Amino acid sequence: MKRTGFKKKRKSTGEMKLFKELWESRPHRCFVTGVELEFSHHICFHILGKGAFPKYRLNPENIIFVNAQYHTDWHTMSRDKLFQKDNRWVYVFKMYDLLKQAYLSEGL
């Protein structure tokens, strides 16, 4: 099969539109550190993962802004290591537990 160099256009999920709306309505600061942020899709952080919790993909309560390194850390570190790095992660852990409980209760 010959490659043409053209990529298929992805179907829009609506995420970027939501990210921009949230950016316009929320402080431009990292939820964990409070540091000022520049807009990028990398700072838009789903507390409950999109794969495991697809119904909350576009739920504004499930999206916070965190610096890009902290976003990566969430995906690569355990809760204990995150908390050791910065104990302010405790607020994200609480949100995770509350959102997960709400998500699971909706499925009943």
N, C-alpha and C positions, 0 to 999 in steps of 0.2 A: 504494500500500500504506500503510495507516494504521499509524503508530508507536504502540505502547502504553506505552512507557516501561519495559517490563520487559526485563531483560537475561537472555540465556541463561546458565545456570550452567555454568562451565567444568568440564571433566572433571579430576579430581585427578591430578596427576602423581606425587605422593608427595614432592615436594621439600620442602614446608614441614614435614612430619613429620620428614624427615631433618635439615633445618636445626636444628630444635628439639633433636633427639637430639644432634647435634654440639655445639650450644650448651651442653648440659648436661655434655658430656664433655670439652670443650676450654677452654683459657684464653680469657677474653673480651677478647682483645687483637688489634690489627691485626697480621697476619702480617708486613707490611713495616715499619711504624713502631714497633710495640710499644705503641701508645697504647691505653688502656682503651676498650672499645666498649659501646654499648647495643644490645640485640638489635633487628634489623630484617632483613627479607629483602634489603634493599639492601646489607648488609655480607657476605652469603653469595656468594662469588665462585667461579665455575667456572673453573678454570685452562684446561681445554680447553673451548671453546665447545659449548653444548648442540646447536646446529644441525649443526655439522661433525662432532661426536663424540657422537652420541646414546647410544651404549652406556655412556658414562661420566657420563651425566646424574645418576645416583644413586650414583655411586662416591664414597665418603667421601674417598678419597685425592685426588680431583679438586676438592674444595671446601675453601676456606680462608676465613678472615674477614679482610676489609680494610675500611678506612673507606670510606664511600660515595663520597667524592671520588676516591680512588685506584681504586675500581671503575670509575667513569666514565672516568678517565684511561686505563685499560687499553683501553677500547673506542674511544677517540678519539685516542690518541697512538701514535707509532711506538716501537719498543723503545729506539732511541737517545734520544728525548725523555724517555721514562720513566726511563731510567738517569741522564740529566742531572738530572732533577728529584730523584731519590733513588736512589743507587747500590745500596741494599738490594733493589731490584727484581731484582738478579742471582739471588737465591735462587728467585724465582718463575719466572724464565726457565729455570733449571736444571730445576725441577720440570716445567715445560711440556715441555721437550725429552724428559725421561725418560717422562712420561706418554704423550706422543705416540708415542714409540718402542714402548712397551708396547701401546698401543691398536692400532697398525698391525701389530704382530707377532701379535696375537690374530686378526686378519682373515685370516691366511694359512692 
